[in-house]
Amino acid sequence: WKRRGWCFLFLMILVLFKVWRKPTGVDCRVRRRFSGSVKMPRIGSGSNKKTRHLIPSGFKKLLVRNEKDMELLLMNNRTYAAELSQRLSATKRQALIALAKSMNVRVTNATGKLKKQSAET
């Protein structure tokens, strides 16, 4: 990293964090607004500040990976809803769902990765 200089580091940061930069190329299709190319963001394409980051139920999402993350929602269960990480196993997921129920925290994807029980058993 040291040998490549600050310019390379700056470009790597742009690539890794996907920061938007306005295209300035002479032949760039996006800058010339050709049909079928990526749309450039404009100043009016933002959402309302009151409803920004809200899911349709009116809550904001917080990604939960463990019990410590779930405890953050104890005081904020009126504004934030828990979204369980996809990397969680089914047993940890069940434990977190039980913890959320006891803490009165809404979970957006509570039914994921749970085995379906048939009507016979």
Summary of the structure (lengths in Angstrom):
residues: 121
radius of gyration: 21.8
end to end distance: 60.0
largest distance: 67.3
contacts: 227
relative contact order: 0.10
helix: 30%
strand: 10%
